[in-house]
Amino acid sequence: MGSKIIADVVQFSKMLRSLQDDCKDSCIYDEDVQILRVNGGKHLHNIYTGDRPVFICEKTAPQIDHEDDKMDETHSDDETHSDDETNHEVKIELGPQPLTIMKARQLLSWYTMSQNSIVSPAVSPAPLLPLWVRCDMADPAGTTWLGAETACTGNKVSGVKLYAVTCAGSTVDKGAFITLDELKQEHKRRHHPSMMVARGTAQYSLFGSTVVENTTIESQSSVTVDFRWSHVETILETPPLSSMATLNIKVSSGDMRSPMYLLYKELEFLQILADGLRTGETEWMEPVETRSAVQMTREYLDELQNTVKTLQDQSTKEAVKVKTEMGTSETETEIFNSLMERGDLDFIEQLWVRMRNSVTSYQDVGDCLKMVIKALQYGDIKPWIHRDSSSSLSKLILQSYHHQMDHVSLTGLTPVHMLLEMGLDKMRKDYINYLIGQDLTTLNHLSYYLSTVEDLQEQVIRLRKLHHLLEIMVTCSTFLCLPYDRLFFLTQLCLQYYKTCPYDEDHEFKLQIKPALISHFYQKEQAVSWGVEVSSGNGPREVKTSWLLSDKPLVEHIIFETDETTVNGDSEDAAYFTTMVCCSLVNFAA
């Protein structure tokens, strides 16, 4: 019997070692157990802290096959069905599946033995990543996870910490919650410490879904704040102002309630043009203007020809006119408007605004640009443009000053290419106007985003990154009213992130702040999650007993009952799911 157990230990540990050393994502062990190598914090939620990889064991997920029985029954009568039709089936993968408590304990015992060089000298003593096993909650304690991780003294594994996670359904009855003294007694019963420390954690939602007339409007943007503090005194206490606070900021573009919405629609049109150049097909947006693009361009050129004012005066006048035509969103704040609106729109930027709001076809774009180029060739207009303009049209304008314009064939996708360049130039200046105007960064730090050396597709991608950064800044300045030093730091954080990372609206940017800055947001609200951790010991011998409350289950492989009072909305108190994490330290003999 002993040799069989050792053989199982060796086989199991070799499987884990292969996953760990070869950085594989998953493997199947003994047909019914799937082992994953994943980020612990993402899959174990608040149960496990840290971003290091862990092993997760779960039951191999079955696939449900839905075959078209009706087609199978009629196959012999109707031979016109193709093989694809008669063999049609839909496979649905279920979510993560738990193992039995007995199986989980067996896997953890193998893991523990494999780390003990005295019991299993044939197994490499090098520490393995932590192991966590999904459990089916079928035992009296309601266990949902069992876990183990090595405890090391120097480079040597000196023991293993074993974890047991138990959960319960939601309740609003705070009288049913464990008290802090009871939690400390539970920790003492397991570990007999001479000294204990109670630390608190909490998360509050500052911005996200909105409830209007009993209907929840989901928002893809969210701002939450995580608190950590020492010396917890009572269950569910509000985090003190001495806490460490971290904002988790995730902002999605395109929210109609955002002050950035009009700028987002402008960027959306840019993306449509870029996609059209890449695919050869363009899905034009519904025009904002009732007048045609050709008519608006013609009127604009006539205004320039008929004016008797200086070019500088004319450009200022037209800039004001364009801003009026663009309109404003009801959600825009006066402060944001004053910071984003520019009074220095040059000829090309004003032309872009008119064309963006009115073109509906390739023909429109080509006809408008033909009129402009013709007016330049005949000297009917001598428009003013910014010195750093880099578009093809700006080069033609500069040439027109010397009556030496290159010939441009406005065929194929050339007009769209020119229009996209015009928009990129204009929007880059819009973002510079805000970020530099608010002293949030410098042109040097923006050089990556403002570069015109790359192809147009890459320029659009970088502009989208810059827009997302601005969405984050506006949310934090207008909604949270963060002070300048925090906005400056967050700007640098975002700029550095997007220099090396792809565009990602699901990414959470984290920002350390003082709780006093947002105290009015959370001190009268109920936490999304709240936890207390009682710990004793130091270093590798530190052990913890944690008790967590959350508005959603922290376990995804179990369906929990929900308190009916919260479903009907009859209770003002938040319903919490409870989770308890107990730890034990098993020391190996020297």
C-alpha positions as CSV (number, residue, x, y, z in Angstrom):
1,M,0.0,0.0,0.0
2,G,2.8,2.4,0.9
3,S,4.6,1.9,-2.4
4,K,1.3,2.6,-4.3
5,I,0.9,5.9,-2.4
6,I,4.5,7.0,-3.1
7,A,4.0,6.1,-6.8
8,D,0.9,8.3,-6.9
9,V,2.8,11.1,-5.1
10,V,5.6,10.9,-7.6
11,Q,3.3,10.9,-10.6
12,F,1.2,13.8,-9.3
13,S,4.2,15.9,-8.4
14,K,5.8,15.3,-11.8
15,M,2.6,16.6,-13.5
16,L,2.7,19.7,-11.4
17,R,6.4,20.2,-12.0
18,S,5.9,19.9,-15.7
19,L,3.2,22.6,-15.6
20,Q,5.4,24.8,-13.5
21,D,8.7,24.5,-15.3
22,D,7.3,24.5,-18.8
23,C,4.8,27.3,-18.1
24,K,1.9,25.3,-19.5
25,D,-1.7,26.5,-19.0
26,S,-3.4,23.2,-18.2
27,C,-3.3,19.4,-18.3
28,I,-5.6,16.4,-17.5
29,Y,-4.7,14.1,-14.6
30,D,-6.2,10.7,-14.3
31,E,-8.9,11.6,-16.9
32,D,-11.3,13.2,-14.4
33,V,-9.1,15.9,-12.9
34,Q,-8.1,19.1,-14.8
35,I,-5.1,21.1,-13.4
36,L,-4.8,24.7,-14.4
37,R,-1.9,27.1,-13.9
38,V,-3.5,30.5,-13.5
39,N,-3.3,33.8,-11.7
40,G,-4.3,33.2,-8.2
41,G,-5.8,36.6,-7.4
42,K,-8.2,36.5,-10.5
43,H,-9.5,33.0,-9.9
44,L,-9.7,32.9,-6.1
45,H,-11.0,36.5,-5.7
46,N,-10.5,37.9,-2.2
47,I,-9.7,34.4,-0.8
48,Y,-6.2,34.6,-2.1
49,T,-4.1,37.8,-2.3
50,G,-1.3,38.2,-4.7
51,D,-0.7,37.9,-8.5
52,R,1.6,34.8,-8.4
53,P,0.6,31.8,-10.3
54,V,-1.2,28.9,-8.6
55,F,-2.4,25.4,-9.5
56,I,-6.2,24.9,-9.5
57,C,-7.6,21.4,-9.6
58,E,-11.2,20.9,-10.7
59,K,-13.3,18.2,-12.2
60,T,-12.8,17.8,-16.0
61,A,-15.7,19.8,-17.4
62,P,-18.1,17.7,-19.4
63,Q,-19.6,18.9,-22.7
64,I,-23.3,18.7,-23.3
65,D,-24.1,17.6,-26.9
66,H,-27.4,18.7,-28.3
67,E,-27.9,16.6,-31.5
68,D,-30.7,17.4,-33.9
69,D,-32.7,14.2,-33.2
70,K,-35.4,15.2,-35.6
71,M,-32.9,15.3,-38.5
72,D,-31.5,11.9,-37.4
73,E,-35.0,10.4,-37.5
74,T,-35.8,11.6,-40.9
75,H,-32.3,10.9,-42.4
76,S,-33.3,7.6,-43.9
77,D,-36.4,9.2,-45.5
78,D,-34.7,12.3,-46.9
79,E,-31.3,11.6,-48.5
80,T,-31.0,15.3,-49.6
81,H,-29.5,16.3,-46.2
82,S,-25.8,16.9,-46.3
83,D,-23.4,15.3,-43.9
84,D,-22.9,18.6,-42.1
85,E,-26.7,18.9,-41.5
86,T,-27.3,15.4,-40.3
87,N,-24.2,15.5,-38.0
88,H,-25.1,18.9,-36.6
89,E,-24.5,19.2,-32.9
90,V,-23.9,22.0,-30.5
91,K,-21.4,21.6,-27.7
92,I,-21.8,23.6,-24.6
93,E,-19.0,23.8,-22.1
94,L,-20.1,24.1,-18.5
95,G,-18.4,26.3,-16.0
96,P,-15.7,25.1,-13.5
97,Q,-16.8,21.9,-11.8
98,P,-15.9,20.9,-8.2
99,L,-14.3,17.7,-6.9
100,T,-15.5,15.7,-3.9
101,I,-14.0,16.5,-0.5
102,M,-12.4,13.0,-0.4
103,K,-10.7,13.6,-3.8
104,A,-9.5,17.1,-2.8
105,R,-8.0,15.8,0.4
106,Q,-6.2,13.1,-1.5
107,L,-4.7,15.6,-4.0
108,L,-3.6,17.9,-1.1
109,S,-2.0,14.9,0.8
110,W,0.0,14.0,-2.4
111,Y,1.1,17.6,-2.7
112,T,2.1,17.8,0.9
113,M,4.0,14.5,0.8
114,S,5.8,15.5,-2.4
115,Q,7.2,18.6,-0.6
116,N,8.5,16.5,2.4
117,S,12.0,15.2,1.4
118,I,11.9,12.7,4.3
119,V,8.7,11.0,3.1
120,S,9.4,11.3,-0.6
121,P,13.1,11.5,-1.2
122,A,12.6,10.6,-4.9
123,V,10.8,13.8,-5.5
124,S,12.6,17.1,-6.1
125,P,12.5,19.2,-2.9
126,A,12.3,22.4,-4.9
127,P,9.0,24.2,-3.8
128,L,6.0,23.9,-6.0
129,L,3.5,26.7,-6.6
130,P,0.4,26.8,-4.3
131,L,-2.3,24.2,-5.0
132,W,-6.0,24.9,-4.7
133,V,-8.8,22.4,-5.2
134,R,-12.5,23.2,-5.9
135,C,-14.8,21.4,-3.5
136,D,-18.5,20.5,-3.8
137,M,-19.5,21.8,-0.4
138,A,-21.1,18.4,0.4
139,D,-19.5,18.1,3.9
140,P,-21.2,19.5,7.0
141,A,-18.8,22.5,7.2
142,G,-19.7,23.6,3.6
143,T,-16.2,23.5,2.2
144,T,-15.7,25.2,-1.2
145,W,-11.9,25.2,-1.5
146,L,-9.0,23.3,0.0
147,G,-5.6,24.8,-0.5
148,A,-1.9,24.2,0.3
149,E,1.3,26.2,-0.2
150,T,4.9,25.6,0.9
151,A,6.5,27.3,3.8
152,C,10.2,27.7,3.3
153,T,13.2,28.5,5.6
154,G,15.8,29.8,3.3
155,N,15.8,27.6,0.2
156,K,14.5,24.6,2.0
157,V,10.8,23.6,2.3
158,S,10.2,23.4,6.1
159,G,6.4,22.8,6.0
160,V,3.1,23.3,4.3
161,K,0.3,25.7,5.0
162,L,-3.2,24.1,4.6
163,Y,-6.3,26.2,3.9
164,A,-9.9,25.4,4.2
165,V,-12.5,27.8,2.8
166,T,-16.2,27.5,3.9
167,C,-19.0,29.6,2.5
168,A,-22.7,30.4,3.1
169,G,-25.6,32.0,1.2
170,S,-26.5,35.6,1.5
171,T,-28.3,37.2,4.4
172,V,-29.2,40.7,5.7
173,D,-29.2,39.5,9.3
174,K,-26.1,41.0,10.8
175,G,-26.9,39.3,14.1
176,A,-25.9,36.0,12.3
177,F,-22.4,37.3,11.6
178,I,-19.5,36.1,13.6
179,T,-18.1,38.6,16.1
180,L,-14.5,39.8,16.2
181,D,-14.0,38.0,19.6
182,E,-15.4,34.8,18.2
183,L,-13.0,35.0,15.2
184,K,-10.1,35.6,17.5
185,Q,-11.1,32.6,19.6
186,E,-11.2,30.4,16.5
187,H,-7.7,31.5,15.6
188,K,-6.5,30.8,19.2
189,R,-8.0,27.3,19.1
190,R,-6.0,26.4,16.0
191,H,-2.7,28.1,16.7
192,H,-2.4,29.0,20.4
193,P,-0.6,32.3,19.6
194,S,0.9,34.6,22.2
195,M,0.1,37.7,20.1
196,M,-2.5,38.4,17.4
197,V,-3.1,41.2,14.9
198,A,-6.5,42.0,13.3
199,R,-6.3,43.7,9.9
200,G,-9.3,45.0,7.9
201,T,-10.0,45.2,4.2
202,A,-13.0,46.8,2.4
203,Q,-14.0,47.8,-1.1
204,Y,-16.5,50.4,-2.0
205,S,-18.0,51.2,-5.4
206,L,-17.8,54.9,-6.2
207,F,-18.9,54.8,-9.8
208,G,-20.6,52.2,-11.9
209,S,-24.1,51.0,-12.5
210,T,-27.0,53.5,-11.9
211,V,-30.4,52.7,-10.6
212,V,-33.2,54.7,-12.2
213,E,-36.9,54.0,-11.3
214,N,-36.0,50.5,-10.0
215,T,-34.1,49.7,-13.2
216,T,-30.4,49.1,-13.1
217,I,-28.4,50.8,-16.0
218,E,-25.2,48.9,-16.3
219,S,-22.1,50.9,-17.0
220,Q,-18.9,49.4,-18.4
221,S,-17.0,52.0,-16.4
222,S,-16.3,51.5,-12.8
223,V,-14.3,53.2,-10.0
224,T,-13.8,51.2,-6.8
225,V,-11.6,51.9,-3.8
226,D,-9.8,49.3,-1.7
227,F,-9.0,50.0,1.9
228,R,-6.5,48.2,4.2
229,W,-6.0,49.1,7.8
230,S,-4.8,47.6,11.1
231,H,-6.4,47.3,14.5
232,V,-10.0,46.3,13.6
233,E,-12.4,46.9,16.5
234,T,-15.8,45.7,15.2
235,I,-17.3,43.8,12.3
236,L,-18.3,46.0,9.3
237,E,-16.6,49.1,10.7
238,T,-16.0,52.0,8.3
239,P,-12.3,52.2,7.3
240,P,-10.6,54.9,9.3
241,L,-9.0,57.9,7.6
242,S,-5.6,56.4,8.4
243,S,-6.2,53.4,6.1
244,M,-4.2,52.7,2.9
245,A,-6.6,53.5,0.0
246,T,-6.2,52.4,-3.6
247,L,-8.5,53.5,-6.5
248,N,-9.2,50.9,-9.1
249,I,-10.2,52.8,-12.3
250,K,-11.7,51.2,-15.3
251,V,-13.3,53.5,-17.9
252,S,-15.0,52.6,-21.2
253,S,-15.3,55.1,-24.0
254,G,-18.7,55.9,-25.6
255,D,-20.9,56.6,-22.5
256,M,-23.5,59.2,-23.6
257,R,-23.4,60.7,-20.1
258,S,-19.7,61.4,-20.3
259,P,-18.4,65.0,-21.1
260,M,-16.1,63.2,-23.6
261,Y,-19.0,61.8,-25.7
262,L,-18.8,64.3,-28.6
263,L,-15.0,63.8,-28.8
264,Y,-15.6,60.1,-28.8
265,K,-18.0,60.3,-31.8
266,E,-15.3,62.3,-33.6
267,L,-12.8,59.6,-32.9
268,E,-15.3,56.9,-33.9
269,F,-15.6,58.6,-37.4
270,L,-11.7,58.5,-37.6
271,Q,-11.8,54.8,-36.8
272,I,-14.4,54.2,-39.6
273,L,-12.2,56.0,-42.1
274,A,-9.2,53.9,-41.0
275,D,-11.2,50.7,-41.2
276,G,-12.3,51.7,-44.7
277,L,-8.7,52.2,-45.8
278,R,-7.8,48.8,-44.4
279,T,-10.8,46.8,-45.8
280,G,-11.8,48.9,-48.8
281,E,-15.4,49.2,-47.4
282,T,-16.7,52.0,-45.3
283,E,-19.9,52.0,-43.2
284,W,-20.7,55.8,-43.1
285,M,-22.2,57.3,-40.0
286,E,-25.5,59.1,-40.1
287,P,-24.8,62.7,-40.9
288,V,-25.2,65.3,-38.2
289,E,-25.9,68.1,-40.7
290,T,-29.0,68.3,-42.9
291,R,-27.1,70.1,-45.6
292,S,-24.9,68.1,-48.0
293,A,-21.1,67.9,-47.6
294,V,-20.7,69.6,-51.0
295,Q,-23.0,72.5,-50.0
296,M,-21.3,73.1,-46.7
297,T,-17.8,73.1,-48.3
298,R,-19.0,75.4,-51.1
299,E,-20.4,77.8,-48.5
300,Y,-17.2,77.7,-46.5
301,L,-15.0,78.5,-49.5
302,D,-17.3,81.4,-50.5
303,E,-17.0,82.9,-47.0
304,L,-13.2,82.8,-47.3
305,Q,-13.3,84.4,-50.7
306,N,-15.7,87.2,-49.7
307,T,-14.1,88.2,-46.4
308,V,-12.2,91.4,-46.2
309,K,-10.7,90.8,-42.8
310,T,-7.3,89.4,-42.1
311,L,-6.6,85.7,-42.2
312,Q,-6.1,85.7,-38.4
313,D,-9.4,87.4,-37.7
314,Q,-11.2,85.2,-40.1
315,S,-9.8,82.0,-38.5
316,T,-10.9,83.1,-35.1
317,K,-14.4,84.0,-36.3
318,E,-14.8,80.6,-38.1
319,A,-13.5,78.8,-35.0
320,V,-16.3,80.3,-32.9
321,K,-18.8,79.4,-35.7
322,V,-17.7,75.8,-35.8
323,K,-18.1,75.4,-32.1
324,T,-21.6,76.7,-32.3
325,E,-22.5,74.2,-35.1
326,M,-21.1,71.3,-33.2
327,G,-23.5,71.7,-30.4
328,T,-22.9,70.6,-26.8
329,S,-24.0,67.6,-24.7
330,E,-26.3,68.2,-21.7
331,T,-23.8,66.3,-19.5
332,E,-20.8,68.4,-20.4
333,T,-19.6,70.6,-17.5
334,E,-18.8,74.3,-18.1
335,I,-15.3,73.6,-16.8
336,F,-14.6,70.8,-19.3
337,N,-16.0,72.9,-22.2
338,S,-13.8,75.8,-21.4
339,L,-10.7,73.5,-21.3
340,M,-11.4,71.5,-24.4
341,E,-12.8,74.2,-26.8
342,R,-10.2,75.7,-29.0
343,G,-10.3,79.1,-30.6
344,D,-7.4,78.4,-32.9
345,L,-8.9,76.0,-35.4
346,D,-7.2,76.5,-38.7
347,F,-8.6,76.1,-42.2
348,I,-8.1,72.3,-42.4
349,E,-9.5,71.7,-39.0
350,Q,-12.7,73.7,-39.8
351,L,-13.0,71.9,-43.1
352,W,-12.7,68.6,-41.2
353,V,-15.5,69.5,-38.8
354,R,-17.8,70.3,-41.7
355,M,-17.0,67.2,-43.7
356,R,-17.1,64.9,-40.6
357,N,-20.7,66.0,-39.9
358,S,-21.9,65.7,-43.4
359,V,-20.1,63.2,-45.7
360,T,-22.0,60.0,-46.5
361,S,-20.0,58.5,-49.3
362,Y,-16.6,58.3,-51.1
363,Q,-18.1,60.6,-53.7
364,D,-18.8,63.3,-51.1
365,V,-15.2,63.2,-49.8
366,G,-13.8,63.4,-53.3
367,D,-16.1,66.2,-54.5
368,C,-15.3,68.3,-51.4
369,L,-11.6,67.9,-51.8
370,K,-11.7,68.7,-55.5
371,M,-13.4,72.0,-54.8
372,V,-10.8,72.9,-52.2
373,I,-7.8,72.0,-54.4
374,K,-9.4,73.9,-57.3
375,A,-9.8,77.0,-55.2
376,L,-6.1,76.7,-54.1
377,Q,-4.9,76.3,-57.7
378,Y,-6.8,79.4,-58.9
379,G,-5.7,81.4,-55.9
380,D,-9.3,82.0,-54.8
381,I,-8.3,81.3,-51.2
382,K,-5.0,81.6,-49.2
383,P,-6.0,79.8,-46.0
384,W,-4.1,79.9,-42.7
385,I,-2.9,76.6,-41.3
386,H,-0.9,75.6,-38.2
387,R,2.8,75.4,-38.8
388,D,3.1,71.8,-37.6
389,S,0.3,70.5,-39.8
390,S,1.4,67.2,-41.4
391,S,-1.5,66.2,-43.7
392,S,-1.3,65.9,-47.4
393,L,-3.7,68.9,-47.8
394,S,-1.5,71.1,-45.6
395,K,1.4,70.4,-47.9
396,L,-0.7,71.5,-50.9
397,I,-1.7,74.6,-49.1
398,L,1.9,75.5,-48.4
399,Q,2.7,74.9,-52.1
400,S,-0.2,77.1,-53.2
401,Y,1.5,80.0,-51.5
402,H,4.2,79.7,-54.1
403,H,1.9,78.7,-57.0
404,Q,3.7,75.4,-57.4
405,M,1.1,72.7,-56.4
406,D,1.7,69.0,-57.0
407,H,-0.9,67.2,-59.0
408,V,-3.1,65.0,-56.8
409,S,-5.3,62.3,-58.4
410,L,-8.4,62.1,-56.2
411,T,-9.3,58.5,-57.2
412,G,-9.7,55.3,-55.3
413,L,-9.1,55.7,-51.6
414,T,-6.9,58.7,-51.8
415,P,-9.6,61.2,-50.7
416,V,-10.4,59.0,-47.6
417,H,-6.6,58.9,-46.9
418,M,-6.4,62.7,-47.0
419,L,-9.5,63.1,-44.8
420,L,-8.2,60.7,-42.2
421,E,-4.9,62.7,-42.1
422,M,-6.9,65.9,-41.5
423,G,-8.8,64.4,-38.6
424,L,-5.7,62.9,-37.0
425,D,-4.0,66.4,-37.1
426,K,-7.0,68.1,-35.6
427,M,-7.7,65.6,-32.8
428,R,-4.1,65.4,-31.7
429,K,-4.2,69.1,-31.1
430,D,-7.4,68.7,-29.2
431,Y,-5.8,66.3,-26.7
432,I,-2.6,68.4,-26.5
433,N,-4.8,71.4,-25.7
434,Y,-6.3,69.7,-22.6
435,L,-3.3,67.8,-21.3
436,I,-0.7,70.5,-21.7
437,G,-3.2,73.2,-20.7
438,Q,-3.8,71.4,-17.4
439,D,0.0,70.9,-16.9
440,L,-0.6,67.1,-16.7
441,T,2.3,66.2,-19.0
442,T,4.7,67.7,-21.5
443,L,5.1,67.4,-25.3
444,N,8.2,65.3,-24.7
445,H,6.1,62.7,-22.8
446,L,3.5,62.8,-25.5
447,S,6.0,62.2,-28.4
448,Y,5.0,58.5,-28.7
449,Y,1.4,59.4,-29.2
450,L,1.9,62.3,-31.5
451,S,4.3,60.7,-33.9
452,T,3.4,60.9,-37.6
453,V,6.2,58.6,-38.8
454,E,4.1,55.4,-38.4
455,D,1.4,54.4,-40.8
456,L,-2.1,55.8,-40.4
457,Q,-3.5,52.6,-38.8
458,E,-0.9,52.8,-36.0
459,Q,-1.5,56.6,-35.6
460,V,-5.2,55.9,-35.1
461,I,-4.4,53.2,-32.5
462,R,-2.2,55.6,-30.6
463,L,-4.8,58.3,-30.7
464,R,-7.4,55.9,-29.3
465,K,-5.0,55.3,-26.4
466,L,-4.7,59.0,-25.8
467,H,-8.4,59.4,-25.9
468,H,-8.9,56.6,-23.3
469,L,-6.3,58.3,-21.1
470,L,-8.3,61.5,-21.4
471,E,-11.6,59.7,-20.5
472,I,-9.9,58.5,-17.3
473,M,-8.6,62.0,-16.5
474,V,-12.0,63.6,-17.0
475,T,-13.8,60.9,-14.9
476,C,-11.3,61.4,-12.0
477,S,-11.4,65.2,-12.2
478,T,-15.1,66.0,-12.8
479,F,-16.6,63.1,-10.8
480,L,-14.1,62.4,-8.1
481,C,-12.6,65.9,-8.0
482,L,-9.1,64.5,-7.4
483,P,-6.4,67.1,-6.7
484,Y,-3.8,68.1,-9.3
485,D,-1.0,65.9,-7.8
486,R,-3.0,62.7,-8.1
487,L,-4.2,63.6,-11.6
488,F,-0.6,64.3,-12.7
489,F,0.6,61.0,-11.3
490,L,-2.3,59.1,-12.9
491,T,-1.5,60.7,-16.3
492,Q,2.1,59.6,-16.1
493,L,1.0,56.1,-15.1
494,C,-1.4,55.8,-18.1
495,L,1.1,57.2,-20.5
496,Q,3.8,54.7,-19.5
497,Y,1.3,51.8,-19.6
498,Y,0.1,52.5,-23.1
499,K,3.6,52.9,-24.5
500,T,4.1,49.1,-24.3
501,C,0.6,47.7,-23.9
502,P,-2.2,47.3,-26.4
503,Y,-5.5,49.3,-26.1
504,D,-7.5,47.8,-23.3
505,E,-10.7,49.3,-21.8
506,D,-10.9,46.4,-19.3
507,H,-7.6,47.3,-17.7
508,E,-7.8,48.7,-14.2
509,F,-5.5,51.5,-13.4
510,K,-4.6,51.7,-9.7
511,L,-3.9,54.9,-7.9
512,Q,-2.9,55.4,-4.2
513,I,-4.9,58.2,-2.5
514,K,-5.6,59.6,0.9
515,P,-9.0,58.4,2.2
516,A,-9.9,62.0,3.2
517,L,-10.1,62.9,-0.5
518,I,-13.1,60.6,-1.1
519,S,-14.5,60.3,2.4
520,H,-17.8,61.8,1.3
521,F,-18.2,59.1,-1.3
522,Y,-18.0,56.1,1.0
523,Q,-18.5,56.9,4.7
524,K,-22.3,56.8,4.4
525,E,-22.4,53.9,1.9
526,Q,-22.3,50.1,2.4
527,A,-19.2,48.2,1.4
528,V,-19.2,46.0,-1.7
529,S,-16.9,43.7,0.3
530,W,-15.6,43.7,3.8
531,G,-13.1,41.4,5.6
532,V,-11.1,40.9,8.7
533,E,-7.9,38.9,9.0
534,V,-6.5,37.7,12.3
535,S,-2.9,36.7,12.0
536,S,0.0,35.5,14.2
537,G,3.6,34.5,13.7
538,N,6.1,36.0,11.4
539,G,7.5,35.3,7.9
540,P,7.0,31.7,6.7
541,R,5.4,30.8,10.0
542,E,2.7,33.4,9.8
543,V,-0.8,31.9,9.9
544,K,-4.2,33.6,9.3
545,T,-7.8,33.2,9.9
546,S,-10.0,35.4,7.7
547,W,-13.7,36.2,7.6
548,L,-15.1,37.9,4.5
549,L,-18.4,39.5,3.5
550,S,-19.2,40.3,-0.1
551,D,-22.3,41.3,-2.1
552,K,-21.6,38.5,-4.6
553,P,-20.3,34.9,-4.0
554,L,-16.5,34.6,-4.0
555,V,-16.9,31.1,-5.4
556,E,-18.0,30.5,-9.0
557,H,-18.5,26.7,-9.0
558,I,-21.3,26.7,-6.4
559,I,-24.8,28.2,-6.7
560,F,-25.9,29.8,-3.5
561,E,-29.3,30.7,-2.1
562,T,-30.1,34.4,-2.1
563,D,-32.0,36.2,0.7
564,E,-35.5,37.0,-0.7
565,T,-35.7,40.3,1.1
566,T,-32.9,41.7,-1.1
567,V,-34.5,40.4,-4.3
568,N,-37.8,42.2,-3.6
569,G,-36.0,45.3,-2.5
570,D,-37.8,45.4,0.8
571,S,-34.6,45.8,2.9
572,E,-32.3,48.8,2.9
573,D,-29.5,46.7,4.3
574,A,-27.2,45.1,1.9
575,A,-27.2,41.3,1.7
576,Y,-23.8,39.7,2.2
577,F,-22.4,36.3,1.4
578,T,-20.0,35.0,4.1
579,T,-16.7,33.3,3.5
580,M,-14.3,32.0,6.1
581,V,-10.7,31.0,5.4
582,C,-8.8,28.9,8.0
583,C,-5.1,28.1,7.9
584,S,-3.0,25.4,9.5
585,L,0.7,25.0,9.5
586,V,2.2,21.5,9.1
587,N,5.9,21.5,10.0
588,F,8.2,18.9,8.5
589,A,10.7,17.1,10.7
590,A,14.3,18.4,10.4
